[in-house]
Amino acid sequence: MVSVIPNAVVAENFRPLFYTSNEHSNSVVSPTESNHRGGPPLAHRFGPHDTITIVVISRLFYNKGTDLLIAAIPRILASHPNVRFIIAGSGPKAIDLEQMLERNVLQDRVSLLGPVRHEEVRDVMVRGHIYLHPSLTEAFGTVIVEAASCGLYVVCTRVGGIPEVLPGYMTEFAKPEEDDLVAATGRAIARLRQGKVRTEFFHNQVKQMYSWTDVAQRTERVYDGISGVLPHDEFYPGTGVGAGGGWSATRGRAGVQSFALIERLKRYYGCGIWAGKLFCLCVIVDYLLFVFLEIFAPRARIDLARNWPKKSSHAGKENEKDGDLAMKDAGGVGRKRSARHHREKRREA
């Protein structure tokens, strides 16, 4: 059983540029649902000649996809003349980025800000409309949550834990490849120009999804579950039961933990194309060995080791005192014998 608790984000520190606290969408809903509730502000639609700014805030290292970014920027700007970039961050790949701008003469369309402090990140993000995150490896990606909280549409690679961080309507995913990243960025620009992305709702939704209050409650609940304060059924409510009552790898078809051999074989079989078959074979062999031993050496004939009786803390303290007194007595006798031995030696001399 695994419980996943995300990082928390202080959404109040990452407000959109024109944010009012009485905005709509106080619940986490998709933009299609919010359209039917009546009264929400219309999505801002960019004209064909309006400038769309893409923001990148990252350490300029290989694993952060800087090489991918360097290859994609000229192609994106060539396809979209009314797009510009703002890039903040530092690292060994900064020189390659600067050389690319000089080769393609893109200094007027790409602004390099260098390193920025964390308290300045929000001020940089609100200058843009799209956040581009071309990372090659990522565990969680807190920065994309911060970008969404600032009201930016996120374009990111489908690697690590990134696909699980934000809802699909807040992100445009790409493979960690140059062509796919360019295509995904183009789709994001087109969706913004067509007014299909309701970024004005992102902040309130992120504030509810990643608040410190929610993360603290989820952490507290895990401790209550593993310590027995919460019953097992309440700790894992409805796990494994989807809309169609599908099977779950941990809970079986009825949402109840099952340790039957066939259910365990199903879980092992799902571990990989070849690994799953190998695991199932090992489990079957182990099970047959267990059956063989149960027949020829039943567990009823095996003497179980008794638990060693534990001493109370009071008895332990008394034993410690007795031991200390014994050590003192032994030390005193030893000192007396040593003094007598020296006197006898002096007499003989």
C-alpha positions as CSV (number, residue, x, y, z in Angstrom):
1,M,0.0,0.0,0.0
2,V,1.4,3.4,-1.0
3,S,0.2,6.8,-0.1
4,V,1.5,9.7,-2.3
5,I,1.5,13.2,-0.8
6,P,2.6,16.0,-3.1
7,N,4.6,19.1,-2.2
8,A,2.7,22.2,-1.1
9,V,2.7,25.5,-2.8
10,V,1.9,28.8,-1.2
11,A,-0.5,30.0,-4.0
12,E,-0.8,33.5,-2.4
13,N,2.8,34.1,-3.4
14,F,2.0,33.3,-7.0
15,R,-1.0,35.3,-8.0
16,P,-1.8,36.3,-11.6
17,L,-1.1,39.9,-12.6
18,F,-4.8,41.0,-12.4
19,Y,-6.1,38.8,-9.6
20,T,-9.1,39.6,-7.5
21,S,-10.1,37.5,-4.5
22,N,-13.7,37.3,-5.5
23,E,-13.1,35.5,-8.8
24,H,-15.2,32.6,-9.8
25,S,-14.4,28.9,-9.7
26,N,-13.9,28.4,-6.0
27,S,-14.0,24.6,-6.6
28,V,-11.7,22.5,-8.8
29,V,-13.7,22.1,-12.0
30,S,-12.8,21.8,-15.6
31,P,-13.2,24.7,-17.9
32,T,-16.0,22.9,-19.8
33,E,-18.0,22.6,-16.5
34,S,-17.4,26.2,-15.6
35,N,-18.9,27.5,-18.8
36,H,-22.3,26.2,-17.8
37,R,-22.4,27.7,-14.4
38,G,-23.3,31.2,-15.6
39,G,-21.5,34.4,-14.9
40,P,-17.8,33.5,-15.3
41,P,-15.6,36.0,-17.2
42,L,-15.1,35.2,-20.9
43,A,-11.7,33.8,-21.8
44,H,-9.2,36.3,-23.1
45,R,-8.7,35.8,-26.8
46,F,-5.5,36.9,-28.4
47,G,-5.7,38.4,-31.9
48,P,-3.6,37.2,-34.7
49,H,-1.2,40.1,-34.2
50,D,-1.1,40.1,-30.4
51,T,2.2,39.1,-28.8
52,I,2.3,35.9,-26.8
53,T,5.2,35.6,-24.3
54,I,6.7,32.2,-23.4
55,V,8.5,32.0,-20.1
56,V,11.2,29.6,-19.1
57,I,12.6,29.6,-15.6
58,S,15.1,26.8,-15.1
59,R,18.6,25.9,-14.2
60,L,20.4,25.7,-17.6
61,F,21.7,22.1,-17.3
62,Y,21.4,19.1,-19.6
63,N,18.9,17.2,-17.5
64,K,16.6,20.3,-17.5
65,G,16.3,20.0,-21.3
66,T,18.4,23.1,-22.2
67,D,19.7,21.5,-25.3
68,L,16.1,20.7,-26.3
69,L,15.2,24.3,-25.6
70,I,18.1,25.7,-27.7
71,A,17.0,23.5,-30.7
72,A,13.3,24.4,-30.4
73,I,13.4,28.1,-29.9
74,P,14.5,29.1,-33.5
75,R,11.8,26.8,-35.0
76,I,9.1,28.1,-32.7
77,L,9.9,31.8,-33.4
78,A,10.1,31.1,-37.2
79,S,6.6,29.6,-37.2
80,H,5.1,32.2,-34.9
81,P,6.3,35.8,-35.7
82,N,4.3,37.3,-32.8
83,V,5.9,35.2,-30.1
84,R,8.8,36.1,-27.8
85,F,10.7,34.3,-25.0
86,I,11.8,35.3,-21.5
87,I,14.4,33.0,-20.1
88,A,15.6,33.1,-16.5
89,G,18.2,30.9,-15.0
90,S,21.9,30.1,-15.0
91,G,24.1,27.1,-15.6
92,P,26.8,25.7,-17.9
93,K,24.4,25.7,-20.9
94,A,24.0,29.4,-20.8
95,I,26.9,29.9,-23.2
96,D,25.3,27.6,-25.7
97,L,22.0,29.5,-25.4
98,E,23.7,32.8,-26.0
99,Q,25.6,31.5,-29.0
100,M,22.3,30.2,-30.5
101,L,20.8,33.6,-30.2
102,E,23.7,35.2,-31.9
103,R,23.7,32.7,-34.8
104,N,20.0,33.2,-35.4
105,V,20.0,37.0,-34.5
106,L,17.2,36.5,-32.0
107,Q,18.3,38.9,-29.3
108,D,15.3,41.2,-29.9
109,R,12.8,38.3,-29.4
110,V,14.5,36.4,-26.6
111,S,15.3,38.1,-23.3
112,L,17.9,36.4,-21.0
113,L,17.5,37.5,-17.4
114,G,20.2,35.4,-15.8
115,P,19.7,34.0,-12.3
116,V,16.6,35.2,-10.4
117,R,15.8,34.7,-6.7
118,H,12.8,32.7,-5.7
119,E,10.9,35.7,-4.5
120,E,11.3,37.2,-7.9
121,V,10.0,34.2,-9.8
122,R,6.4,35.4,-9.7
123,D,7.3,38.8,-11.1
124,V,8.9,37.1,-14.1
125,M,6.1,34.6,-14.6
126,V,3.3,37.1,-14.8
127,R,5.0,38.7,-17.7
128,G,4.2,35.7,-19.9
129,H,1.2,33.6,-21.1
130,I,2.8,30.2,-21.6
131,Y,5.3,28.4,-19.4
132,L,7.6,26.0,-21.2
133,H,9.2,23.2,-19.2
134,P,11.4,21.0,-21.5
135,S,12.9,18.9,-18.6
136,L,14.3,15.4,-19.4
137,T,14.0,14.2,-15.8
138,E,11.7,15.5,-13.1
139,A,10.3,14.1,-9.9
140,F,7.5,16.5,-9.2
141,G,8.1,19.9,-10.9
142,T,7.0,22.5,-8.4
143,V,7.8,25.3,-10.8
144,I,5.0,24.2,-13.2
145,V,2.5,24.4,-10.3
146,E,3.7,27.9,-9.5
147,A,3.4,28.8,-13.2
148,A,-0.2,27.5,-13.3
149,S,-1.0,29.4,-10.1
150,C,0.2,32.6,-11.9
151,G,-2.3,31.9,-14.7
152,L,0.1,30.5,-17.3
153,Y,-0.7,27.7,-19.7
154,V,2.0,25.0,-19.2
155,V,3.8,23.2,-22.0
156,C,5.9,20.4,-20.5
157,T,7.5,17.1,-21.4
158,R,5.8,13.9,-20.3
159,V,8.6,12.6,-18.1
160,G,8.9,11.5,-14.4
161,G,6.0,12.7,-12.2
162,I,5.1,15.7,-14.4
163,P,2.0,14.1,-15.9
164,E,0.5,13.6,-12.4
165,V,1.0,17.2,-11.2
166,L,-1.6,19.2,-13.0
167,P,-5.0,18.5,-14.7
168,G,-4.9,17.9,-18.4
169,Y,-6.7,21.1,-19.3
170,M,-3.9,23.2,-17.7
171,T,-1.1,21.5,-19.6
172,E,0.0,20.6,-23.1
173,F,2.3,17.5,-23.1
174,A,5.2,16.7,-25.4
175,K,7.6,13.9,-25.8
176,P,11.2,14.9,-24.8
177,E,12.0,15.4,-28.5
178,E,12.6,18.5,-30.5
179,D,9.8,18.0,-33.1
180,D,7.2,17.1,-30.5
181,L,8.1,20.0,-28.3
182,V,7.8,22.4,-31.2
183,A,4.4,20.9,-32.1
184,A,3.1,21.0,-28.5
185,T,4.1,24.7,-28.2
186,G,2.4,25.4,-31.4
187,R,-0.8,23.8,-30.2
188,A,-0.6,25.8,-26.9
189,I,-0.3,29.1,-28.9
190,A,-3.2,28.2,-31.1
191,R,-5.4,27.3,-28.1
192,L,-4.6,30.6,-26.4
193,R,-5.4,32.6,-29.6
194,Q,-8.7,30.7,-30.0
195,G,-9.7,31.3,-26.3
196,K,-10.0,27.6,-25.5
197,V,-7.9,27.8,-22.3
198,R,-9.5,29.4,-19.2
199,T,-6.3,30.4,-17.5
200,E,-8.2,32.9,-15.3
201,F,-9.4,30.0,-13.2
202,F,-6.1,28.3,-12.7
203,H,-5.0,30.2,-9.6
204,N,-8.0,29.3,-7.4
205,Q,-7.9,25.7,-8.5
206,V,-4.2,25.3,-7.8
207,K,-4.7,27.0,-4.4
208,Q,-7.1,24.2,-3.4
209,M,-5.1,21.4,-4.9
210,Y,-1.7,22.1,-3.3
211,S,-2.5,24.1,-0.1
212,W,-0.4,23.5,3.0
213,T,-3.6,22.7,4.9
214,D,-4.5,19.9,2.5
215,V,-1.0,18.4,2.5
216,A,-0.9,18.5,6.3
217,Q,-4.2,16.8,6.6
218,R,-3.1,14.1,4.2
219,T,0.1,13.5,6.0
220,E,-1.7,13.3,9.4
221,R,-4.2,10.8,7.8
222,V,-1.3,8.5,6.7
223,Y,0.1,8.4,10.3
224,D,-3.4,7.7,11.7
225,G,-3.8,4.9,9.1
226,I,-0.5,3.1,9.8
227,S,-0.8,3.5,13.6
228,G,-4.2,2.0,13.7
229,V,-6.2,5.1,14.6
230,L,-8.1,4.8,11.3
231,P,-9.6,1.4,10.4
232,H,-8.2,-0.2,7.2
233,D,-11.4,0.3,5.2
234,E,-11.5,4.0,6.0
235,F,-7.8,4.4,5.3
236,Y,-8.2,3.1,1.8
237,P,-11.8,4.1,0.9
238,G,-13.0,2.6,-2.4
239,T,-9.5,1.9,-3.7
240,G,-9.6,-0.1,-6.8
241,V,-13.2,0.5,-7.6
242,G,-13.6,2.8,-10.7
243,A,-16.6,3.8,-12.6
244,G,-16.9,0.3,-14.0
245,G,-15.8,-1.6,-10.9
246,G,-12.5,-2.4,-12.5
247,W,-9.7,-4.5,-11.0
248,S,-7.0,-2.8,-8.9
249,A,-3.5,-4.1,-8.5
250,T,-3.8,-3.7,-4.7
251,R,-7.4,-4.2,-3.8
252,G,-8.9,-6.8,-6.1
253,R,-12.2,-6.3,-8.0
254,A,-14.5,-5.5,-5.1
255,G,-12.2,-2.9,-3.5
256,V,-11.2,-5.4,-0.7
257,Q,-7.6,-6.5,-0.2
258,S,-7.2,-10.0,-1.6
259,F,-4.3,-12.4,-0.9
260,A,-5.6,-15.3,-3.0
261,L,-3.0,-16.8,-5.3
262,I,-4.8,-15.9,-8.5
263,E,-5.1,-12.3,-7.4
264,R,-1.4,-12.1,-6.5
265,L,-0.5,-13.7,-9.8
266,K,-2.4,-10.9,-11.6
267,R,-0.5,-8.3,-9.7
268,Y,2.9,-9.9,-10.5
269,Y,1.9,-10.4,-14.1
270,G,1.4,-6.6,-14.5
271,C,5.0,-5.8,-13.5
272,G,6.3,-5.9,-17.0
273,I,6.3,-7.8,-20.3
274,W,9.1,-10.2,-19.4
275,A,9.5,-9.4,-15.7
276,G,5.8,-10.2,-15.0
277,K,6.1,-13.7,-16.5
278,L,9.3,-14.3,-14.6
279,F,7.7,-13.2,-11.4
280,C,4.7,-15.4,-11.9
281,L,6.9,-18.4,-12.6
282,C,8.9,-17.8,-9.4
283,V,5.7,-17.4,-7.4
284,I,4.3,-20.7,-8.8
285,V,7.5,-22.6,-8.0
286,D,7.6,-21.1,-4.5
287,Y,3.9,-22.1,-4.0
288,L,4.5,-25.7,-5.1
289,L,7.5,-25.9,-2.7
290,F,5.3,-24.6,0.0
291,V,2.6,-27.2,-0.7
292,F,5.2,-30.0,-0.8
293,L,6.7,-28.9,2.6
294,E,3.2,-28.6,4.1
295,I,2.4,-32.2,3.1
296,F,5.7,-33.8,4.3
297,A,6.3,-31.4,7.3
298,P,3.0,-29.9,8.4
299,R,3.1,-26.8,10.4
300,A,1.2,-28.5,13.2
301,R,4.3,-30.6,13.9
302,I,6.6,-27.6,14.2
303,D,7.4,-26.3,17.6
304,L,7.0,-22.5,17.6
305,A,9.6,-20.6,19.6
306,R,8.0,-18.9,22.6
307,N,8.3,-15.2,23.1
308,W,11.0,-14.4,25.6
309,P,9.3,-12.8,28.6
310,K,9.9,-9.1,28.9
311,K,11.0,-7.6,32.2
312,S,9.1,-4.6,33.6
313,S,10.9,-1.3,33.7
314,H,10.7,-1.3,37.6
315,A,12.4,-4.7,37.8
316,G,15.0,-3.7,35.3
317,K,15.9,-0.7,37.4
318,E,16.2,-2.8,40.5
319,N,18.4,-5.3,38.6
320,E,20.6,-2.4,37.5
321,K,20.9,-1.2,41.1
322,D,21.8,-4.7,42.3
323,G,24.4,-5.0,39.6
324,D,25.9,-1.6,40.5
325,L,26.2,-2.7,44.2
326,A,27.7,-6.0,43.2
327,M,30.3,-4.1,41.1
328,K,31.1,-1.8,44.0
329,D,31.5,-4.7,46.4
330,A,33.6,-6.6,43.9
331,G,35.7,-3.5,43.4
332,G,36.1,-3.0,47.2
333,V,37.2,-6.6,47.8
334,G,39.6,-6.3,44.8
335,R,41.2,-3.2,46.3
336,K,41.6,-4.8,49.8
337,R,43.2,-7.9,48.3
338,S,45.5,-5.8,46.3
339,A,46.7,-3.8,49.3
340,R,47.2,-7.0,51.4
341,H,49.3,-8.4,48.5
342,H,51.6,-5.4,48.5
343,R,52.1,-5.5,52.3
344,E,53.1,-9.2,52.1
345,K,55.5,-8.4,49.3
346,R,57.2,-5.7,51.3
347,R,57.6,-8.0,54.3
348,E,59.3,-10.7,52.1
349,A,61.6,-8.1,50.7
